[in-house]
Amino acid sequence: MQILSDLKPGDTLGRYEILMPVARGGMAAVWAARLVGSRGFQKIVAIKTMLPEFGNDPAFEAMFLDEARLASRIRHPHAVEIVELGDENGVLYIVMEWVDGDTISTLNKQVKSTGGVPLPILLRIASCICAGLHAAHELRDDDGKLVDLVHRDISPQNVMVSYDGIVKIVDFGVAKATGRLHETRVAGQLKGKIPYLSPEQLTSGKVDRRSDIFSLGVLLYTTLSGYHPFRGRTDAKTMENILRFAPVPLRELVPDVPFDLAVAIERALAKDPADRWNDCASFQRTLDQIAISIGTSVTDGDVGRFVRETLGDIVAERRKKLATAIQHADSRMTSRVEARTASSVRGDRRARQQASAGSTPLPATFAGILPVSLDDGPPKSTTPGPPSSSLAQPVTSA
């Protein structure tokens, strides 16, 4: 069985050729890959594979399969598209659209020293996140019934912004839904990143769409202020803060934040789900009204321009790495084509030699002996060789 540690550029998973590693998380790794078609067609995709330590764990395998099954049903511009699920020599993989961009986490780190994300840009990003989440929350089964899907891991690491300004929610790996075939149960494991969990997630209470609204509130508070509303010196202290204490009022940290926006985010951060926004659509409408009130119209193109300017060196480096990986892949493909062509030429030459020899009468002493070509060396072995070798703490990592 092939395992993750065996994968390398040039390997294939189904129809896809691995180009380069992109990211590695707690349970899975993401690779850039491509699908090559006829007449020069190619499509770049992202492929997610489970880490080898979870490869033989039925619970994590079930969670991985459910992620593909659930997320593939969400059809929205602000939720990453799942292309297909595959299984190659025991390696499960999810093929996703390639997002040519980076995460909110990376963006926050880059703008920390320059005053943060401009408010009009952030409002546009926040509105798109709400739209994508609402589409996920409204997912229905074949009978038209809500499946009560909850992402459960909304955080700066799981929201991407492309270099064209398109916002994408990613990673539905720990999503909750009534339609899940399996529910992962690992003793002591919290599903999601602790600083972004809702109170009900920490207490194993009922989790619904309002839990994601709480997590989005934490993301927006952190991005606006540069401070996390609940982070303590330890995970235990962070959890206590989430459960027991209100955050420092946003306008005390950033006086220029519009009053209505501070109220909207504080509502999202309410301890009791009943005191939060009922759904992301309501939250989005309020954010859009605030954006109109400040008088600055922002498009996806404006967001993309800001992202490219902010992440200029990162953009250039990522694209250079991908271009180099594609060049290497093209070289490998050319070598394979040349090898097949050379093999075909040798085969044609051998056939002509045999045909020519067969047309000449053989000496009687060789009667009944078929002519053979001695031009080729001994057959090569097909045996593979060895593999190649306190509250409102400053944000240190979003």
Beta strands, then each sheet from edge to edge (+ up, - down):
strand 1: 12-13
strand 2: 16-24
strand 3: 28-36
strand 4: 42-50
strand 5: 82-88
strand 6: 91-97
strand 7: 101-103
strand 8: 159-162
strand 9: 167-169
strand 10: 227-228
strand 11: 393-394
sheet 1: 1+ 2- 3+ 4- 6+ 5-
sheet 2: 7+ 8- 9+
sheet 3: 10+ 11-
end
